Amino acid sequence: MEKPFYLKNSDDTKLFNELRKRVNQRVETLPQNRDVYIQIKAIILPLVYFGLYVFALFNADRPWVYISSFVLMGISLVLIYLNLIHEAAHNNIFKNKKLNSLVLQIFDVVGANSYIWKKRHIAAHHAYPNVDGWDTDIEQSGLLLIVPWIKAKGIQKFQHFFFFLVYPLYLFNWMFIRDFRDFFDKERVILKTQGKIPVSEKIKMISFKLFYFFYQIAVPVLFFKVSIGLALAAWFLQVIAASVFALFVLLPLHPLPDNAFPKLDEKNGLPFSWIRHQLEVTNDLKENNWFVRNVLGNFNFHVAHHLFPNYSYMYYNEITEEIEQFARENNLGYKRFPIFTALGKHVDLLKQNANNAYFILEE
């Protein structure tokens, strides 16, 4: 199948070239060693995750300490994703691609899969954000409907009443259903951009999944006399905590009623130029403080990431200043909301889709 293509507009191309020039000039005025802080995190954050694991094992006789340690592992897992995995996929931590690849493989050890996630993120999500059938981040699960112009059916008509029961299971689906389907289900979106997956990657994926269960569940039970019930409960709560935290920082950035879900025409063409597409489908968050910038990987400045993914999040504060000013000067649709407003808007999207608001408006 032919891949989607963006609307060609020479004026918009000139606009982006001017913006890129401004951003590059601004970054050149900044200290060039900021990525050192991410490199330090590449050592500290995995140590925190596995340090909590070891601490849990040596407190196996204290169930609440054991469970609390596993829950904190779930929180640190999301911090590893935000600060390390996401940047390593774009080769933004080290200049050496092999070192970035090494950091990316932390994902394999903590239950996900680095190979297929990078393919999803770079070749699908960044290439075609919010484009149904091409962006794996909005690939429909059957339970919840994200794309407004697809008609809600069955249980989807009630999704705004039960979504809060489904979302805490997000990472369970990711780790143990979505990964396997993307590797073995020929109908999955990822195969449109990925093509045939090497057998070696399939073997690696299954091997790391087994290793993950071995050290998360089997090691505590077999070697530290943790009951099966406690081991499963602590692991389950770890993944629940990680799911809720992950969605708290991911949901407010794309799937909102204020953002477009562009339709392809009969020739697989998109209605916007590349720069306008990124601005139409992405929004920023108004929160901007030390904690967000340094602990949460500056996820609040997501437009900067989509327009300039070759810069790490350590430069997003200044890059976003340039984007905001440029958008005002050129009447571009830059959007920024408080995080809880954005989360509320996401719920509104679920409700609108459940009620088929798009089709009512069309009529």
PLY file of the C-alpha trace (Angstrom):
ply
format ascii 1.0
element vertex 363
property float x
property float y
property float z
element edge 362
property int vertex1
property int vertex2
end_header
0.00 0.00 0.00
1.23 3.48 -0.88
2.25 5.52 2.14
0.43 8.80 2.91
1.95 12.01 1.62
1.66 15.56 2.87
0.19 18.46 0.93
2.93 20.25 -0.98
2.90 23.98 -0.27
5.95 26.08 -1.10
4.90 28.88 1.26
4.68 26.45 4.17
8.06 24.99 3.23
9.55 28.50 3.41
7.82 29.02 6.76
9.36 25.89 8.25
12.79 26.71 6.86
12.59 30.13 8.52
11.47 28.60 11.81
14.22 26.00 11.67
16.77 28.75 11.03
15.58 30.66 14.09
15.58 27.56 16.28
19.08 26.51 15.17
20.41 30.00 15.83
18.81 30.05 19.28
20.19 26.64 20.22
23.67 27.72 19.12
23.59 30.40 21.81
22.91 27.81 24.54
25.40 25.64 26.45
26.20 22.63 24.29
26.69 20.20 27.19
23.08 19.95 28.37
22.72 16.37 27.18
25.26 15.37 29.84
22.39 15.53 32.32
20.49 12.89 30.34
23.64 10.78 30.11
23.88 10.87 33.92
20.24 9.80 34.13
21.07 6.88 31.83
23.07 5.52 34.75
20.98 6.71 37.69
17.44 5.79 36.59
18.11 2.10 35.78
20.01 1.86 39.10
16.95 3.28 40.88
14.65 0.75 39.19
16.79 -2.28 39.97
17.81 -0.86 43.35
14.14 -0.83 44.33
13.87 -4.41 43.06
16.79 -5.58 45.22
15.43 -3.61 48.19
12.08 -5.38 47.74
13.74 -8.81 47.69
15.64 -8.18 50.90
12.42 -7.03 52.56
10.37 -9.96 51.35
9.22 -10.64 54.92
7.59 -7.20 55.07
4.73 -7.33 52.53
3.93 -3.60 52.49
7.57 -2.66 51.99
7.79 -5.25 49.21
4.63 -3.97 47.51
5.60 -0.30 47.92
8.98 -0.96 46.33
7.33 -2.57 43.31
4.90 0.34 42.95
7.84 2.76 42.99
9.46 0.57 40.32
6.39 1.30 38.19
6.89 5.04 38.65
10.59 4.80 37.85
9.76 2.71 34.74
7.83 5.67 33.31
10.67 8.04 34.19
13.05 5.72 32.31
10.71 5.90 29.31
10.31 9.69 29.39
13.94 10.55 30.02
15.86 7.75 28.31
13.96 5.43 25.98
12.21 8.22 24.11
15.44 10.17 23.60
17.53 7.11 22.75
15.10 6.24 19.92
15.94 9.62 18.36
19.69 9.24 19.07
19.58 12.32 21.30
21.46 11.09 24.38
24.87 10.24 22.95
26.55 11.17 19.68
27.40 7.49 19.29
24.39 5.59 17.88
25.55 2.33 19.46
25.38 3.88 22.92
21.89 5.16 22.21
20.93 1.68 21.03
22.32 0.23 24.26
20.17 2.59 26.34
17.14 1.74 24.20
17.55 -1.94 25.05
16.73 -1.18 28.68
13.16 -1.36 27.38
13.59 -5.08 26.68
14.65 -5.75 30.27
11.66 -3.96 31.82
8.97 -5.83 29.90
8.52 -3.91 26.62
10.30 -4.39 23.29
12.81 -1.86 22.00
12.74 -3.01 18.37
9.02 -2.78 17.71
8.52 0.32 19.87
11.14 2.28 17.93
9.47 1.22 14.68
6.08 2.34 16.00
7.41 5.64 17.28
9.63 6.74 14.39
8.11 5.13 11.29
4.46 5.39 12.31
3.73 7.95 15.03
6.25 10.61 14.02
5.69 10.02 10.33
1.87 10.22 10.49
0.65 11.47 13.88
-3.11 11.14 14.43
-3.62 9.55 10.99
-5.94 6.58 11.37
-4.50 3.41 9.90
-0.91 4.69 10.06
-0.26 6.12 13.53
0.10 3.12 15.85
-0.57 5.32 18.90
-4.24 5.65 17.89
-4.67 2.13 16.57
-8.15 1.06 17.66
-8.39 -1.60 20.38
-12.09 -2.37 19.97
-13.04 -1.22 23.46
-12.28 2.50 23.07
-12.77 4.72 20.02
-10.27 7.59 19.65
-10.79 8.68 16.01
-13.86 10.98 15.78
-14.91 10.12 12.24
-15.23 6.39 12.88
-18.72 5.48 14.06
-19.00 4.08 17.58
-20.33 0.55 17.75
-21.40 -1.72 20.58
-19.61 -1.11 23.85
-17.82 1.95 22.40
-21.09 3.86 22.82
-20.56 3.65 26.58
-16.78 4.23 26.64
-17.01 7.49 28.59
-18.55 5.52 31.48
-15.92 2.78 31.77
-12.67 4.15 30.26
-11.21 4.65 33.77
-11.40 0.87 34.25
-9.60 0.17 30.96
-6.78 2.73 31.11
-5.05 1.24 34.20
-4.56 -1.90 32.08
-2.70 0.07 29.39
0.75 -1.44 29.93
-0.59 -4.96 30.37
-2.05 -4.64 26.89
1.16 -3.06 25.58
3.57 -5.62 27.02
1.60 -8.84 26.60
-0.88 -8.31 23.77
0.16 -5.39 21.56
3.83 -6.42 21.28
2.91 -9.98 20.28
0.24 -8.83 17.80
2.65 -6.37 16.16
5.16 -9.18 15.70
2.79 -11.91 14.52
-0.54 -10.40 13.35
-0.35 -9.57 9.64
-3.27 -7.11 9.94
-1.47 -4.72 12.29
-0.74 -1.11 11.31
2.99 -1.41 12.00
3.51 -3.81 9.08
2.58 -1.05 6.62
5.77 0.79 7.54
7.91 -2.03 8.91
7.50 -4.86 6.43
8.83 -8.28 7.36
10.18 -8.60 10.91
13.43 -10.59 11.24
13.10 -13.96 12.98
15.98 -13.00 15.29
13.91 -10.09 16.63
10.97 -12.41 17.30
13.20 -14.78 19.25
14.72 -11.86 21.15
11.28 -10.50 22.03
10.00 -13.81 23.43
13.27 -14.45 25.30
13.20 -11.08 27.05
9.50 -11.47 27.94
10.33 -14.79 29.62
13.32 -13.24 31.38
11.11 -10.38 32.58
8.62 -12.79 34.18
11.48 -14.84 35.61
13.05 -12.02 37.61
9.77 -10.23 38.42
7.81 -13.28 39.64
9.90 -16.47 39.75
13.04 -15.15 41.50
11.15 -13.70 44.50
9.08 -16.91 44.88
11.88 -19.44 44.32
14.79 -17.76 46.09
13.33 -15.26 48.59
10.31 -17.20 49.86
7.80 -14.64 48.66
4.35 -16.16 48.35
2.95 -16.45 44.84
0.06 -14.23 45.86
2.32 -11.45 47.12
4.64 -11.69 44.11
1.74 -11.42 41.67
0.01 -8.65 43.63
3.17 -6.51 43.84
3.92 -7.00 40.15
0.31 -6.25 39.21
0.29 -3.02 41.23
3.64 -2.03 39.67
2.18 -2.23 36.17
-1.06 -0.49 37.25
0.94 2.40 38.75
3.09 2.65 35.61
0.01 2.58 33.35
-1.78 5.38 35.18
1.36 7.52 35.37
2.23 6.91 31.71
-1.24 7.86 30.47
-1.27 10.92 32.73
1.64 12.32 30.71
0.78 10.89 27.27
-2.97 11.41 26.86
-2.94 15.24 27.04
-0.72 15.66 23.95
-2.58 14.28 20.89
-6.02 12.68 21.43
-8.04 15.83 22.19
-11.09 17.26 20.40
-9.03 20.40 19.67
-6.55 18.38 17.62
-7.22 17.14 14.11
-7.45 13.51 13.01
-6.74 14.15 9.30
-8.44 11.98 6.70
-6.61 10.60 3.71
-8.07 11.32 0.29
-8.57 8.69 -2.41
-4.89 8.99 -3.43
-3.62 8.68 0.18
-2.94 12.40 0.36
-3.16 14.38 3.61
-4.98 17.74 3.76
-2.12 19.69 5.42
1.52 20.44 4.72
3.99 18.78 7.09
4.45 21.76 9.42
0.74 22.54 9.62
-0.04 18.87 10.22
2.25 18.76 13.27
0.58 21.89 14.68
-2.93 20.63 13.90
-2.49 17.27 15.65
-0.28 18.23 18.61
-0.59 20.53 21.60
1.64 21.64 24.44
0.89 21.93 28.16
1.14 25.16 30.14
2.96 23.60 33.10
6.62 24.60 32.96
8.67 24.11 36.09
11.84 22.40 37.28
10.06 19.11 38.01
8.44 18.88 34.57
11.63 19.87 32.75
14.11 17.72 34.66
12.17 14.80 36.08
9.40 14.29 33.52
11.55 14.85 30.44
9.87 18.10 29.36
6.86 16.17 28.05
4.93 19.45 28.30
6.65 20.79 25.16
5.51 18.17 22.68
5.17 20.43 19.65
8.90 21.16 19.80
9.56 17.43 19.81
7.46 16.80 16.70
8.91 19.74 14.79
12.53 19.23 15.93
12.98 15.62 17.10
16.75 15.85 16.54
17.09 18.01 19.67
16.79 16.48 23.13
14.22 17.71 25.62
16.94 19.71 27.38
16.50 22.38 24.67
12.70 22.39 24.42
12.14 25.37 26.70
13.96 27.78 24.39
12.80 26.04 21.21
9.18 26.40 22.34
9.68 30.12 22.93
10.75 30.43 19.30
7.81 28.32 18.10
5.26 30.35 20.08
6.60 33.67 18.79
6.82 32.39 15.21
3.28 31.01 15.38
1.92 34.36 16.54
3.77 36.22 13.77
2.51 33.87 11.05
-0.96 33.03 12.35
-0.14 29.35 12.86
-2.37 27.18 15.05
-0.16 26.59 18.08
-2.12 25.21 21.09
-1.24 25.01 24.78
-3.49 23.90 27.68
-3.15 23.28 31.44
-2.67 19.55 31.99
-5.96 18.94 33.81
-7.81 20.95 31.17
-6.20 18.74 28.51
-7.11 15.55 30.41
-10.68 16.81 30.67
-10.68 17.48 26.94
-9.59 13.89 26.34
-12.60 12.67 28.31
-14.75 15.02 26.22
-13.33 13.38 23.08
-14.29 9.93 24.37
-17.80 11.17 25.16
-18.23 12.90 21.79
-17.04 9.80 19.96
-19.34 7.57 21.99
-22.28 9.78 21.05
-21.17 9.93 17.40
-21.04 13.73 17.60
-19.00 13.91 14.39
-21.77 12.26 12.37
-24.46 14.46 13.97
-22.52 17.58 13.03
-21.97 16.28 9.50
-25.70 15.78 9.07
0 1
1 2
2 3
3 4
4 5
5 6
6 7
7 8
8 9
9 10
10 11
11 12
12 13
13 14
14 15
15 16
16 17
17 18
18 19
19 20
20 21
21 22
22 23
23 24
24 25
25 26
26 27
27 28
28 29
29 30
30 31
31 32
32 33
33 34
34 35
35 36
36 37
37 38
38 39
39 40
40 41
41 42
42 43
43 44
44 45
45 46
46 47
47 48
48 49
49 50
50 51
51 52
52 53
53 54
54 55
55 56
56 57
57 58
58 59
59 60
60 61
61 62
62 63
63 64
64 65
65 66
66 67
67 68
68 69
69 70
70 71
71 72
72 73
73 74
74 75
75 76
76 77
77 78
78 79
79 80
80 81
81 82
82 83
83 84
84 85
85 86
86 87
87 88
88 89
89 90
90 91
91 92
92 93
93 94
94 95
95 96
96 97
97 98
98 99
99 100
100 101
101 102
102 103
103 104
104 105
105 106
106 107
107 108
108 109
109 110
110 111
111 112
112 113
113 114
114 115
115 116
116 117
117 118
118 119
119 120
120 121
121 122
122 123
123 124
124 125
125 126
126 127
127 128
128 129
129 130
130 131
131 132
132 133
133 134
134 135
135 136
136 137
137 138
138 139
139 140
140 141
141 142
142 143
143 144
144 145
145 146
146 147
147 148
148 149
149 150
150 151
151 152
152 153
153 154
154 155
155 156
156 157
157 158
158 159
159 160
160 161
161 162
162 163
163 164
164 165
165 166
166 167
167 168
168 169
169 170
170 171
171 172
172 173
173 174
174 175
175 176
176 177
177 178
178 179
179 180
180 181
181 182
182 183
183 184
184 185
185 186
186 187
187 188
188 189
189 190
190 191
191 192
192 193
193 194
194 195
195 196
196 197
197 198
198 199
199 200
200 201
201 202
202 203
203 204
204 205
205 206
206 207
207 208
208 209
209 210
210 211
211 212
212 213
213 214
214 215
215 216
216 217
217 218
218 219
219 220
220 221
221 222
222 223
223 224
224 225
225 226
226 227
227 228
228 229
229 230
230 231
231 232
232 233
233 234
234 235
235 236
236 237
237 238
238 239
239 240
240 241
241 242
242 243
243 244
244 245
245 246
246 247
247 248
248 249
249 250
250 251
251 252
252 253
253 254
254 255
255 256
256 257
257 258
258 259
259 260
260 261
261 262
262 263
263 264
264 265
265 266
266 267
267 268
268 269
269 270
270 271
271 272
272 273
273 274
274 275
275 276
276 277
277 278
278 279
279 280
280 281
281 282
282 283
283 284
284 285
285 286
286 287
287 288
288 289
289 290
290 291
291 292
292 293
293 294
294 295
295 296
296 297
297 298
298 299
299 300
300 301
301 302
302 303
303 304
304 305
305 306
306 307
307 308
308 309
309 310
310 311
311 312
312 313
313 314
314 315
315 316
316 317
317 318
318 319
319 320
320 321
321 322
322 323
323 324
324 325
325 326
326 327
327 328
328 329
329 330
330 331
331 332
332 333
333 334
334 335
335 336
336 337
337 338
338 339
339 340
340 341
341 342
342 343
343 344
344 345
345 346
346 347
347 348
348 349
349 350
350 351
351 352
352 353
353 354
354 355
355 356
356 357
357 358
358 359
359 360
360 361
361 362
